Every structure is written in C-alpha cells, then in structure tokens.
Amino acid sequence: MRCRLCDSDRLSSVVDLGATPPCEKFLRADELDAPETTYPLHLRVCDECLLLQIPALITPEETFTEYAYFSSFSESWVRHSRTFVEDATAKLGLNDSSLVVEVASNDGYLLEHVVEKGIPCLGIEPSINVGAAARERGVPTVTAFLDEELARSIRRDHGPADLVVANNVYAHIPDLRGFTRSLRGLLADDGWLSIEVHHALNLVELGQFDTIYHEHFQYYTVLSAQRALAVADLAVVDVELLPTHGGSIRVWARPASAAGEPGPRVAEVLEAERRAGLHDVTGYLDLESRTRSARQELLRFLLECRAQGRSVVGYGAPGKGNTLLNYCGIRSDLMEYTVDRNPYKHGRFTPGTRIPILDPKQIEKDRPDVVVALPWNLERELTEQLRFVADWGGQLVFPLPVLHTAFGGPDIATGADTDLRRLVP
C-alpha cells in the first residue's frame, strides 16, 4: 500500500478491525445462504503526510450506484443542512445570479433549501435511486461520479460555481488528488468550497472506531486536509467544529489566489490537534487499545443481558453500526433484530452479522428490555424519539464513545474518561 496523497510507502498500523463485508451491502432473505465477500479493514497513517487511510479494496461504483442511505430520514441532519444554507447564503451573499453545486447531493436534503431561496443550483449524485428521489423533490441533479472531465462539462454548461459543497464525500474518494482537482474545476476563481468530514481528532481521542468502513478511504485532521487541498492550489481559510457524526469539521477553502490569510479558528484547531499528538505518528497509536476496550465493555453488557434473560434489540442500521456489529461479533443471539426508519432496509439483514432489519413499529409491539442505539452520534435526537421505551421500563443504551444508559435500568457507564467528550462541540 502506498499513500494516496503523497505516494509514500511508509505507513504505520493504527487499528486492524479484521475483515468485514462492505457496510451498505444489506442482504435480502434469498441471499442468506450465499457466501459474502469480506475485505480487510485496516487503518494506517502515512508517516510522511499523516493522512489516515485504508486500502482502496472496493470501488465507489460498487457502493454508490445503488445506495441504501437517504439523508432526509434523519431529522437532525435536515435541520443541520437548512441551517448551513441559511448561514452560507448570508456569509457569501448568494442570490439569484449565483450558482451552488453540491457533490454527492444524495436525495436533495440540502439543495432543496437552496431551491426554496431561488438560487440556481445543481446536485451531482452517483446513486441512481437516490438521485431520482432528489429530482422528484425538484432538485436539479446529474447522476454521475465527479471527475475532472465532468467538472469541465458542468463549468462549460452552467458556469463556475460561487459555492461548491462537498459534505461527507471527501472521505469516500480513493482518487483523492483527482477528486480535489475536480472540485477546483467546478469552482470560480473567487469562489468558496465547503467540506464537512468527521474529525480524526474525535476518531482517535474518543475511540470512534465504528466510523471506519470500506467506503471511507481516508480520515482527516485539519492538517491533512490542508495538505490534500493544496494539491489543487486550494487554501483553507476557516474551520468550524460541528457536533455531527460524533464531531466533524467544516473546512472552508478558496483558490489560493483569493484566499488571503486564514482565520484564527484554523490555528486554534491545528493547535488542538498538535496537543493531542496528531501531528506525529505516535499520537494515533492509542486507538487500537481504545477500540479493544470498547468491544469488551459492550460484549460484557450484552452477555449479562442474555444471562439475565433480558431481550435486546437495536435501533438503526447505519453503516457505522455494521462495523461495530462485525468487529464485536454481535449476531442475533445477542441482538434479536434492529429497526430503521428507511423502508429500503426493511426485510433485509445486516451484512456479515445477518441481523434482521424491521420497521421501527416493531419495538412498540415487542416492548424489549433494552434498545441499543447504533447511530450513537444522534443521541439527542434518538433519546427524544425513543422516550416511549421508558413507558414499559425499557432501557436505552448508547455504545460509544462511552457505553452508557440514556434512561431506564441501571447506569452502565464504564468509568472511561468521559472528559474526552469535551472534544465534541
């Protein structure tokens, strides 16, 4: 393996999660007797440029041509996107003569708010089924993977973009350098690029190992994001810390000729990364022990539930949940089923662990003793949604970053360093 940013062959192991199926390959009932292909899931850090990365063992085409994830099923994510559009419109002075382009625009969850404002926009979404849903809600969408040729074509047909949005996609691209040049190709010479990615600071410090999966090829600090964007002569001018996905960064970048001096928050976050040891290889190496401890704590709890005859089900079937389930070896003997609000997943089974995925109404019908929330990063939203579980004395549990009880049953906090949560805004 060579670093996909700087081509170095000097990479150090950070955490090895074994081999798992791709996290979004949910199984139909008629596939349960067929073999599943698994791929190593081994996170490394480049000794030279400090980019966290896994080998590119699957292609984006395998994952995203038909995709099981629809952003609009998360109420908090829709609110987050609406707020972003409001703030970006004011910050950049966007109007009916501007152009906003979103890469990996999913089902139009963000651009629908741009459309409402009468601002010209275009989504680029490779998943056929998800892009169709966006067009149905009135969001102009091109079904394609972004590359340099497509960027030239869009620029020719629509003009340069005043704002390019690349939320939760910069980690999904194995051709990091080519994709970065494509982003620049879409952008006006005085335009703005907004990228949201999970912050590697939280991944490492909080042991958020379930955010590692095959469609995430790399994981960023602000330092490594600066180095990646520089490939296309893009400069980071501001950084915002976000609570999404367990702690993300919103990186604002511009063409270097228009960038000027970076704002003070860039230096502040870089300093936080440096203090955490992430500007050196050794700062990443504690993730393995944190990951093993999290697995042991969760399995101990689930085994105790089984020994006591307590029924356990899951809530949610996110990609990150499948990393958690596979690495921990959790199957239907420890978690009878999980539920998800996305009807696409109903009647299917989690990859690798073969846990049934049902409609959320099943929880009210069965009244389980314990509900384990797999999208733990949505704790505030899910605690409110699942408040009814307390009506029959049920317990709501979040597995990460520290195993704990939201309500019901005895407190199961593990005594881990919960002060680490300060890193998540």
C-alpha atoms as one frame of an Amber mdcrd trajectory, in Angstrom:
protein
   0.000   0.000   0.000   1.182   3.489  -0.874  -0.215   6.738   0.497  -2.876
   8.043  -1.864  -1.881  11.628  -1.134   1.934  11.689  -1.201   2.813   8.215
  -2.624   4.947   7.282   0.375   5.273   3.578   1.145   5.913   4.307   4.816
   2.603   3.703   6.588   2.107   2.687  10.229  -0.716   0.473  11.521  -3.288
   2.311  13.662  -6.079  -0.260  14.168  -6.891  -3.562  12.471 -10.626  -4.387
  12.565 -10.272  -7.714  10.771 -12.233  -8.439   7.597 -15.857  -7.398   7.071
 -18.338  -7.074   4.204 -18.993  -3.592   2.797 -21.181  -1.814   5.339 -24.037
  -0.905   2.983 -24.422  -4.345   1.370 -27.629  -5.230   3.188 -28.766  -8.773
   2.424 -32.103  -9.909   1.051 -33.641 -13.041   2.525 -32.794 -15.019  -0.622
 -29.097 -14.159  -0.153 -28.716 -15.595   3.344 -27.449 -18.971   2.141 -24.944
 -17.420  -0.264 -21.360 -16.514   0.664 -20.407 -12.907   1.412 -17.207 -11.284
   0.246 -15.237  -9.669   3.051 -12.358  -7.229   2.838  -9.659  -6.284   5.348
 -10.480  -3.178   7.366  -7.083  -1.939   8.485  -6.490   1.734   9.258  -2.995
   3.125   8.746  -1.372   6.542   8.949   1.172   7.843   6.466   4.477   8.523
   8.203   5.174  11.379   5.768   1.960  13.412   5.333  -0.070  11.948   8.258
  -3.120  11.075   6.164  -5.191   8.371   7.885  -6.361   5.838   5.323  -7.414
   2.302   4.498  -6.595   0.388   1.302  -8.972   1.044  -1.598 -10.317  -2.505
  -1.839 -13.764  -1.631  -3.189 -14.696   0.966  -5.777 -17.191   3.810  -5.365
 -19.149   2.252  -8.244 -19.692  -0.896  -6.168 -21.073   1.117  -3.246 -22.856
   4.111  -4.689 -24.509   3.072  -7.962 -27.499   1.991  -5.874 -27.289   3.221
  -2.312 -29.255   2.391   0.822 -28.676   5.705   2.614 -31.143   8.583   2.255
 -30.054  11.681   4.196 -33.555  13.058   4.638 -34.563  10.231   7.008 -32.541
  11.959   9.748 -34.497  14.925  11.105 -31.419  16.406  12.757 -29.462  16.156
   9.520 -32.158  18.002   7.595 -32.139  20.755  10.239 -28.352  20.896  10.074
 -28.464  21.330   6.305 -31.150  24.012   6.430 -29.054  25.992   8.895 -25.994
  25.624   6.683 -27.871  27.005   3.674 -29.181  29.952   5.695 -25.725  30.768
   7.042 -23.892  30.267   3.742 -26.388  32.460   1.886 -25.761  35.302   4.334
 -21.994  34.711   4.596 -21.387  34.657   0.833 -24.193  36.939  -0.344 -25.752
  34.267  -2.565 -28.659  35.349  -4.759 -30.499  34.501  -7.963 -27.384  35.186
 -10.051 -25.199  32.805  -8.038 -24.546  29.104  -8.609 -24.331  26.449  -5.899
 -23.086  22.976  -6.797 -23.232  20.116  -4.314 -21.156  16.989  -4.841 -22.703
  13.766  -3.505 -26.009  15.601  -3.099 -27.904  12.453  -2.059 -31.694  12.876
  -2.113 -31.647  16.682  -2.270 -31.802  17.100   1.513 -29.572  20.216   1.336
 -30.179  21.701  -2.106 -33.941  21.730  -1.623 -33.338  24.684   0.725 -31.269
  26.392  -1.973 -34.105  25.840  -4.467 -36.561  27.400  -1.990 -34.446  30.564
  -1.981 -34.499  30.834  -5.771 -30.715  30.352  -6.015 -29.607  28.360  -9.098
 -28.090  25.060  -8.093 -27.063  21.643  -9.318 -26.553  18.362  -7.493 -24.079
  15.705  -8.553 -25.150  12.316  -7.203 -23.850   8.963  -8.464 -26.562   6.744
  -6.930 -29.325   6.203  -9.448 -32.097   5.562  -6.914 -31.106   8.413  -4.592
 -30.631  10.937  -7.421 -34.090  10.075  -8.720 -35.546  10.926  -5.307 -33.803
  14.319  -5.454 -35.267  15.150  -8.858 -38.729  14.184  -7.599 -38.440  16.896
  -4.937 -37.442  19.488  -7.549 -33.662  19.489  -7.139 -31.742  19.537 -10.468
 -29.419  16.550 -10.250 -26.851  14.940 -12.527 -26.433  11.203 -11.998 -22.671
  10.729 -12.260 -19.426  10.396 -10.359 -17.487  13.639 -10.264 -14.206  13.603
 -12.148 -12.176  16.244 -13.943 -13.974  15.724 -17.261 -17.411  16.126 -15.671
 -16.221  19.224 -13.802 -15.168  20.811 -17.104 -18.506  19.898 -18.680 -20.552
  21.382 -15.813 -18.457  24.527 -15.785 -18.964  24.895 -19.530 -22.723  24.344
 -19.380 -23.578  26.110 -16.111 -20.668  28.428 -15.422 -18.275  28.436 -12.448
 -19.781  27.851  -9.016 -19.775  30.536  -6.346 -20.128  27.792  -3.747 -19.214
  24.119  -4.033 -20.498  21.940  -1.198 -18.808  18.603  -0.542 -20.355  17.330
   2.682 -19.439  13.823   3.804 -17.876  12.854   0.487 -14.207  13.874   0.767
 -13.542  10.677   2.730 -15.270   8.492   0.120 -12.944   9.026  -2.833  -9.929
   6.765  -3.486  -8.561   9.095  -6.202  -8.036  11.886  -3.701  -5.816  14.045
  -5.887  -8.010  13.766  -9.000 -11.165  14.470  -6.995  -9.595  17.534  -5.384
  -8.664  18.884  -8.812 -12.275  18.228  -9.896 -13.587  20.337  -7.019 -11.314
  23.147  -8.107 -12.551  22.724 -11.678 -16.121  23.439 -10.572 -15.173  26.495
  -8.556 -14.996  30.137  -9.622 -11.597  31.786  -9.133 -13.084  33.792  -6.260
 -15.455  31.049  -5.124 -15.830  29.120  -1.883 -15.565  25.417  -1.154 -17.207
  23.913   1.945 -16.226  20.419   3.036 -17.629  18.568   6.034 -15.840  15.458
   7.284 -15.593  13.550  10.519 -12.691  14.972  12.526  -9.895  12.443  13.054
  -9.238  14.109  16.408 -12.519  12.659  17.703 -11.979   9.339  15.961  -8.697
   8.815  17.787  -9.306  10.511  21.140 -12.809   9.084  21.633 -12.199   5.656
  20.125 -14.881   6.104  17.447 -13.728   3.022  15.546 -17.146   2.370  14.001
 -16.655   5.355  11.695 -14.046   3.226   9.889 -15.569   1.321   6.987 -14.713
   0.446   3.406 -16.425   3.374   1.734 -14.405   5.760   3.935 -10.996   5.668
   2.314  -9.381   8.446   4.371  -9.918  10.388   7.614  -8.848  13.983   8.146
  -7.310  16.329  10.588  -7.221  19.971   9.540  -3.515  19.472   8.873  -4.032
  16.597   6.443  -6.995  18.405   4.834  -4.735  21.404   4.183  -2.195  19.144
   2.511  -4.809  17.396   0.403  -6.459  20.618  -0.807  -3.086  22.122  -1.695
  -2.872  19.533  -4.495  -5.324  21.730  -6.443  -3.966  25.068  -5.191  -6.803
  25.413  -2.680  -6.124  27.024   0.694  -8.025  26.536   3.952  -9.347  29.892
   5.197 -11.627  28.861   8.064 -12.659  25.839  10.130 -15.796  25.195  12.153
 -16.196  22.453  14.758 -19.521  20.623  14.350 -21.336  18.075  16.520 -22.399
  15.937  13.533 -21.201  12.337  13.224 -19.718  12.445  16.689 -17.619  15.526
  15.954 -16.867  16.879  12.473 -15.023  19.770  10.901 -16.375  22.139   8.279
 -13.413  23.278   6.237 -13.831  26.435   4.169 -11.328  26.731   1.322 -10.750
  29.052  -1.614  -8.393  29.195  -4.586  -5.040  30.302  -3.177  -5.059  33.495
  -5.254  -8.264  34.656  -3.495  -7.721  33.073  -0.071  -5.863  35.701   1.932
  -4.797  34.935   5.480  -6.654  32.095   7.258  -8.993  32.995  10.098  -7.990
  32.425  13.734 -10.028  29.229  14.102  -7.661  27.431  11.722  -4.717  27.980
  14.056  -6.838  27.072  17.091  -7.876  23.683  15.713  -4.378  22.938  14.433
  -3.067  23.618  17.933  -5.689  21.277  19.462  -4.562  18.562  17.058  -0.932
  19.179  17.910  -1.634  18.949  21.653  -3.414  15.642  21.065  -0.280  14.321
  19.365  -1.856  14.072  15.915   0.889  15.974  14.146   3.096  12.960  14.789
   2.564   9.269  14.001   2.720   8.197  17.651  -0.407  10.184  18.522  -2.548
   7.765  16.521  -1.371   4.548  18.093  -3.632   4.502  21.172  -6.726   3.971
  19.026  -6.184   0.198  18.960  -6.354  -0.186  22.744  -9.378   2.128  22.990
 -11.124   0.064  20.325 -10.481  -3.228  22.115 -11.726  -1.802  25.418 -14.961
  -0.571  23.810 -15.606  -4.027  22.329 -15.015  -5.752  25.655 -17.350  -3.409
  27.529 -20.188  -3.776  25.027 -19.899  -7.567  24.834 -19.785  -7.858  28.613
 -23.027  -5.883  28.848 -24.812  -7.887  26.137 -23.709 -11.211  27.606 -25.005
 -10.143  31.019 -28.334  -9.222  29.419 -28.536 -12.656  27.842 -27.654 -14.394
  31.105 -30.414 -12.432  32.859 -32.963 -13.262  30.149 -33.362  -9.615  29.100
 -34.442  -9.024  25.499 -32.154  -6.763  23.421 -32.856  -5.114  20.066 -31.093
  -2.436  18.068 -32.240   0.903  16.744 -30.901   1.988  13.361 -28.973   0.189
  10.643 -26.279   2.724   9.722 -23.014   1.861   8.016 -21.113   2.565  11.217
 -23.357   0.117  13.050 -22.217  -2.658  10.761 -18.569  -2.001  11.593 -19.494
  -2.182  15.280 -21.536  -5.380  14.919 -18.940  -7.198  12.828 -15.904  -6.198
  14.868 -17.640  -7.133  18.129 -19.122 -10.353  16.713 -22.686  -9.370  17.645
 -25.338 -11.517  15.988 -28.995 -12.267  16.537 -28.291 -14.280  19.684 -27.217
 -11.043  21.392 -29.391  -8.592  19.420 -32.626 -10.114  18.162 -33.177  -7.541
  15.451 -32.652  -3.890  14.663 -35.072  -1.361  13.176 -34.627   1.522  10.771
 -36.791   4.372   9.517 -35.664   3.759   5.925 -38.166   1.379   4.265 -35.467
   0.351   1.774 -33.825  -1.697   4.532 -36.949  -3.382   5.912 -36.910  -7.147
   5.460 -33.180  -7.135   4.812 -30.337  -8.266   7.040 -27.167  -6.592   8.253
 -24.061  -7.574   6.275 -21.897 -10.178   7.935 -23.910 -10.480  11.131 -27.269
 -11.294   9.433 -29.400  -9.432  11.999 -32.958  -8.783  10.690 -33.921  -5.155
   9.978 -37.539  -4.321  10.749 -39.905  -1.368  10.838 -39.484   0.794  13.999
 -43.075  -0.033  14.987 -41.813  -3.474  15.996 -40.250  -2.006  19.136 -43.598
  -0.761  20.458 -45.140  -4.129  19.653 -42.465  -6.255  21.373 -41.503  -3.946
  24.263 -37.897  -5.147  24.593 -35.964  -4.701  27.816 -33.014  -2.995  26.104
 -32.690  -0.901  22.944 -29.131  -0.308  21.707 -28.871   2.813  19.517 -26.373
   2.071  16.747 -26.249   5.633  15.318 -24.967   6.834  18.702 -23.945  10.174
  17.214 -27.668  11.088  17.076 -28.063  10.679  20.841 -30.123  13.807  21.459
 -32.490  13.097  18.563 -32.883   9.390  19.357 -33.350   9.909  23.091 -36.407
  12.030  22.301 -37.692   9.698  19.579 -37.394   6.647  21.836 -38.674   8.199
  25.054 -41.677   5.859  24.853 -39.381   2.896  25.636 -39.383   4.098  29.248
 -43.165   3.504  29.394 -42.594  -0.215  29.991 -39.338   0.201  31.907 -37.115
  -0.339  28.879 -33.512   0.796  28.805 -31.956   2.912  26.035 -28.224   2.309
  25.635 -25.587   4.080  23.538 -22.436   2.040  22.847 -19.971   4.835  22.078
 -17.920   6.896  22.736 -18.510   5.532  26.251 -21.036   2.750  26.865 -23.839
   4.383  28.831 -27.557   4.433  29.569 -29.680   7.327  28.326 -32.627   6.256
  30.500 -34.116   3.175  32.129 -32.370   0.388  34.002 -29.138   0.705  35.964
 -26.397   3.072  34.864 -23.814   1.153  32.833 -21.236   3.911  32.353 -17.904
   2.137  32.173 -15.862   4.647  34.107 -13.888   5.558  30.988 -12.543   9.075
  30.646 -15.817  10.828  29.849 -14.000  14.157  29.904 -12.908  13.242  26.398
 -16.399  14.244  25.283 -15.334  17.847  25.548 -13.785  17.341  22.111 -17.253
  17.042  20.579 -18.856  20.523  20.413
